[in-house]
Amino acid sequence: MPMPNTKYLRGHMSATSDHLCDEPVERAIFVAAPIEILASSLAEPSRMAEWMGDDAMPVSVEHEGRAGGSIVVRGRQHVPFENRGRILLWDPPRRFSWTHLSTLSNLPDEPASYTTLDFALEPVCGGTTLSFTMHGFPTLTIRKHLVLYWDVTLDVIRRHAEAYV
């Protein structure tokens, strides 16, 4: 179900598939902000930390800002956590893609444990369309968690970018 004030231009999630972990999840939202502002929200570590965390759960974000570089998010949500991955594509302001593994998953640090997150930005009249895709879920539980998290977080990113207009 879309969050209030969020337009899902397209969404895909098949509940009937025998291979839910293999099926990508796609979302698209309209953001009433120029592409450069939205790209900053997705690329600048300090801006990323603003929408990933809050006063009750501050996070730090570090990344190398290049394909092949690392990305690390640290914080505390009841217990300390570290989300880490590799940047697959770094093409600001239009495209960002990286892998994701959380220490909270207790999965081994191996390629099959990572999920790929992809952000594509397209300028449109009055703002930017943010298309988001994730795929490569190591477990159904992680898929469900990430769908729940990103369905809320895409709206948080929208509000964050629009606040900078």
Buried (B, 14 or more C-beta within 10 A) or exposed (E): EEBEEBEBEEEEBEEEEEEBBEBEBBBBBBBEBBBBBBBBBBBBBEBBBBBBBEEEEEBBBBBEEEEEBBBBBBBEEEEEBEBBBBBBBBEBBBBBBBBBBBBBBEBEEEEEBBBBBBBBBEBEEEBBBBBBBBBBBBBEEBBEBBBEEBBEBBBBBBBBBBEBE
